[in-house]
Amino acid sequence: MDGNAVENTQPTDSTGKQTSTSDDVSATTTDKCARLAPQGNRLKIFNKVVEKSLQRLIADASFHRFAQSFHPFYKENPEKTKQIHQQFIASLQKHIQDDINKVVEECELQCKLEELDRLCDLAKENTEDAWRPSGVPEQDISSFLMPYYKKQELIMKRELEKLRRENAELAKKVQDGRGAIASMEQRIAAAVDEWKAPLEDLRVCISAICPEEPFDEF
């Protein structure tokens, strides 16, 4: 074997059986990712992107490059170098996949992408053109805020009209109450006047019958 060249063959274990290379590990991970692929459209796309990225990463970390980087060690012990590379690839792939799974779980990516799929399905029934920025920030902000302010203005006008109607009803009730009180006062005054005449006649009659005994006024 040339000391300046690195064999580009599959590594073997201590029994002479061929061991898995980076391509084999990548294929195994691809099959595993395919089995665990979510059913949502965007989740499938995300899974395929992760799968392709892992494949490219493993391809860049091939045994040939690994051996070139550690050529003196490879020259002394090729089999051990192959085993180290195999363990390195497996550990690297596992940690990357674990980190990706953790991000997906913490960010609730699956639920969000499924919700995005659902919104896109609902949007297919909408024939109106979607809003697009005009490129002028002032105009975009105005087009966003003006409908909101107009809606709030309409709500305030409705509330104001409602308060005005309630105030008018209360004013009418107060006016009716004042009229009832005035009418009651008139009836009381009339009743008092009606009672005054008989009492005056009674006082005169008693004075005529008993002039020496004054009659106390009520």
Backbone torsions as a table, in degrees:
resi	resn	phi	psi	omega
1	MET	NA	133.1	179.6
2	ASP	-69.5	131.2	-178.8
3	GLY	-68.3	-22.8	179.9
4	ASN	-92.4	-3.3	-179.5
5	ALA	-113.1	152.4	-179.3
6	VAL	-116.8	129.0	178.9
7	GLU	-64.1	139.2	178.8
8	ASN	-113.0	50.2	-179.7
9	THR	-112.8	166.5	179.1
10	GLN	-68.1	136.8	178.4
11	PRO	-73.4	153.5	177.1
12	THR	-122.1	155.0	178.4
13	ASP	-85.3	-171.5	-175.3
14	SER	-66.5	-20.3	179.8
15	THR	-90.0	-3.1	-179.0
16	GLY	92.3	-3.0	179.5
17	LYS	-79.2	139.8	-178.7
18	GLN	-68.0	135.9	178.5
19	THR	-99.9	170.9	-176.7
20	SER	-75.0	136.0	174.0
21	THR	-93.4	-178.0	179.0
22	SER	-62.8	-34.8	178.5
23	ASP	-65.5	-39.6	178.9
24	ASP	-65.0	-43.3	178.7
25	VAL	-62.0	-40.9	178.9
26	SER	-63.1	-41.9	179.3
27	ALA	-64.4	-39.7	178.3
28	THR	-62.2	-44.1	178.4
29	THR	-64.2	-36.9	178.6
30	THR	-62.4	-44.2	178.5
31	ASP	-63.5	-40.5	179.9
32	LYS	-64.9	-43.1	178.5
33	CYS	-63.2	-37.6	179.7
34	ALA	-64.7	-38.8	179.4
35	ARG	-68.2	-33.5	-177.7
36	LEU	-92.9	6.5	-175.7
37	ALA	-64.5	130.4	176.8
38	PRO	-66.1	167.6	-175.1
39	GLN	-90.4	-18.1	-178.4
40	GLY	-67.5	149.6	-177.3
41	ASN	-59.9	-51.4	-178.4
42	ARG	-70.9	-29.5	176.0
43	LEU	-67.9	-36.5	176.3
44	LYS	-64.9	-42.1	178.3
45	ILE	-63.3	-44.1	178.7
46	PHE	-60.3	-42.7	-179.8
47	ASN	-63.5	-40.6	179.6
48	LYS	-67.7	-36.0	177.2
49	VAL	-63.5	-44.8	178.0
50	VAL	-62.0	-41.6	-179.4
51	GLU	-61.6	-46.8	180.0
52	LYS	-64.5	-38.9	-179.9
53	SER	-64.5	-40.9	177.8
54	LEU	-64.3	-40.7	179.0
55	GLN	-60.9	-44.4	-179.5
56	ARG	-66.8	-38.4	179.2
57	LEU	-63.7	-44.7	179.6
58	ILE	-66.0	-36.9	178.3
59	ALA	-64.0	-38.5	178.5
60	ASP	-69.1	-26.8	179.2
61	ALA	-98.5	43.1	-177.7
62	SER	-66.2	161.1	179.9
63	PHE	-64.1	-34.9	179.8
64	HIS	-59.0	-46.2	178.9
65	ARG	-68.6	-40.4	179.4
66	PHE	-59.3	-44.7	-179.5
67	ALA	-67.3	-35.6	177.5
68	GLN	-64.8	-36.6	179.9
69	SER	-69.9	-31.5	179.8
70	PHE	-118.2	49.5	-173.8
71	HIS	-60.6	-42.2	179.6
72	PRO	-61.5	-41.6	179.5
73	PHE	-68.1	-38.6	178.6
74	TYR	-64.0	-38.6	-179.6
75	LYS	-64.2	-35.2	-179.8
76	GLU	-77.5	-39.9	-174.6
77	ASN	-145.9	83.4	-177.7
78	PRO	-61.6	-41.8	-177.0
79	GLU	-64.3	-43.4	179.5
80	LYS	-64.4	-37.8	177.8
81	THR	-62.4	-41.2	178.7
82	LYS	-64.4	-40.1	178.5
83	GLN	-65.6	-41.7	177.7
84	ILE	-62.5	-42.8	179.1
85	HIS	-62.4	-41.4	179.6
86	GLN	-61.9	-44.9	178.4
87	GLN	-65.4	-38.0	178.6
88	PHE	-62.5	-46.0	-179.5
89	ILE	-63.6	-45.7	-179.1
90	ALA	-62.5	-44.0	-180.0
91	SER	-66.7	-42.7	179.5
92	LEU	-60.7	-46.5	-178.2
93	GLN	-64.6	-40.8	-179.4
94	LYS	-64.4	-45.6	-178.2
95	HIS	-66.6	-39.4	177.7
96	ILE	-63.9	-44.8	179.9
97	GLN	-64.5	-39.2	177.9
98	ASP	-63.6	-41.6	178.8
99	ASP	-64.0	-41.2	179.1
100	ILE	-65.0	-44.1	179.2
101	ASN	-62.4	-37.5	179.5
102	LYS	-66.1	-42.0	178.0
103	VAL	-63.0	-43.2	179.6
104	VAL	-61.6	-40.0	-178.3
105	GLU	-72.5	-46.1	-177.1
106	GLU	-66.7	-36.4	-179.1
107	CYS	-88.1	-0.8	-178.7
108	GLU	52.8	44.5	-174.7
109	LEU	-62.7	-37.5	-177.8
110	GLN	-62.6	-47.0	179.5
111	CYS	-63.3	-39.9	-177.0
112	LYS	-69.7	-39.8	178.5
113	LEU	-69.8	-36.3	175.9
114	GLU	-65.1	-38.9	176.8
115	GLU	-65.4	-38.1	177.2
116	LEU	-64.8	-39.0	174.9
117	ASP	-60.3	-42.5	-178.8
118	ARG	-65.6	-41.6	179.6
119	LEU	-65.7	-37.5	178.2
120	CYS	-66.2	-38.2	177.4
121	ASP	-64.5	-39.7	178.1
122	LEU	-69.1	-33.4	-177.9
123	ALA	-70.6	-19.0	179.3
124	LYS	-63.9	-27.6	-179.8
125	GLU	-80.8	-11.4	-178.9
126	ASN	-90.5	116.9	-177.8
127	THR	-90.4	-6.7	-179.6
128	GLU	-73.8	148.9	178.0
129	ASP	-69.1	137.5	178.8
130	ALA	-73.8	152.6	179.6
131	TRP	-70.0	138.2	176.4
132	ARG	-131.9	141.7	179.5
133	PRO	-65.0	143.2	-178.8
134	SER	-84.4	-16.4	-176.2
135	GLY	98.5	-11.5	177.2
136	VAL	-107.0	108.3	-175.6
137	PRO	-56.3	-42.1	-178.4
138	GLU	-61.5	-41.9	-179.5
139	GLN	-68.5	-39.0	179.6
140	ASP	-66.1	-43.0	179.3
141	ILE	-65.0	-41.3	179.2
142	SER	-63.6	-42.6	-179.8
143	SER	-66.8	-25.1	178.0
144	PHE	-84.0	-40.1	-174.1
145	LEU	-83.5	-33.7	-174.9
146	MET	-60.7	-45.9	176.2
147	PRO	-58.9	-35.9	179.3
148	TYR	-66.5	-46.1	-179.8
149	TYR	-65.8	-37.2	177.8
150	LYS	-65.3	-39.0	177.5
151	LYS	-64.3	-43.5	178.2
152	GLN	-65.5	-37.1	177.5
153	GLU	-63.2	-41.8	178.2
154	LEU	-63.7	-40.1	178.5
155	ILE	-64.0	-42.7	179.4
156	MET	-65.1	-37.5	177.6
157	LYS	-65.1	-40.3	178.0
158	ARG	-64.1	-42.2	179.2
159	GLU	-65.7	-39.5	178.9
160	LEU	-64.3	-43.0	178.4
161	GLU	-64.4	-37.3	177.9
162	LYS	-64.0	-43.6	178.4
163	LEU	-65.2	-37.2	178.2
164	ARG	-64.6	-41.9	177.7
165	ARG	-64.0	-42.0	178.7
166	GLU	-63.9	-41.1	178.5
167	ASN	-64.9	-40.0	178.4
168	ALA	-63.7	-40.5	177.9
169	GLU	-65.3	-41.0	178.0
170	LEU	-65.7	-40.8	178.6
171	ALA	-63.0	-39.0	178.4
172	LYS	-65.1	-41.0	178.4
173	LYS	-64.4	-39.5	178.0
174	VAL	-64.4	-43.6	179.2
175	GLN	-63.1	-42.1	177.4
176	ASP	-63.8	-38.2	178.2
177	GLY	-64.7	-41.3	178.1
178	ARG	-63.9	-40.2	177.9
179	GLY	-63.9	-39.5	178.8
180	ALA	-64.9	-40.6	179.0
181	ILE	-64.1	-43.6	179.1
182	ALA	-62.7	-41.6	178.2
183	SER	-63.9	-39.1	178.5
184	MET	-64.8	-41.2	178.4
185	GLU	-61.6	-41.0	178.5
186	GLN	-63.3	-41.5	179.5
187	ARG	-66.3	-38.3	178.1
188	ILE	-64.8	-44.2	179.4
189	ALA	-62.6	-41.2	178.5
190	ALA	-64.2	-40.1	179.1
191	ALA	-65.0	-39.2	177.8
192	VAL	-63.3	-42.5	178.4
193	ASP	-62.5	-39.1	179.2
194	GLU	-65.1	-34.0	179.4
195	TRP	-77.3	-28.6	-178.0
196	LYS	-64.3	-39.8	-177.8
197	ALA	-64.0	-49.9	177.8
198	PRO	-62.2	-36.9	178.6
199	LEU	-65.5	-37.4	178.3
200	GLU	-66.9	-40.7	177.2
201	ASP	-64.7	-39.3	179.6
202	LEU	-64.8	-40.1	179.2
203	ARG	-64.5	-41.1	179.0
204	VAL	-64.5	-40.9	-179.0
205	CYS	-64.4	-44.0	179.9
206	ILE	-67.1	-36.7	178.1
207	SER	-64.6	-35.3	179.8
208	ALA	-71.4	-35.5	-178.8
209	ILE	-78.0	-43.0	-178.1
210	CYS	-125.6	79.8	-176.1
211	PRO	-69.7	-29.7	-177.1
212	GLU	-79.7	-10.0	178.2
213	GLU	-110.4	102.4	-178.1
214	PRO	-63.7	146.5	-179.2
215	PHE	-98.2	123.1	179.2
216	ASP	-72.3	130.9	177.8
217	GLU	-73.5	146.7	177.9
218	PHE	-76.4	NA	NA
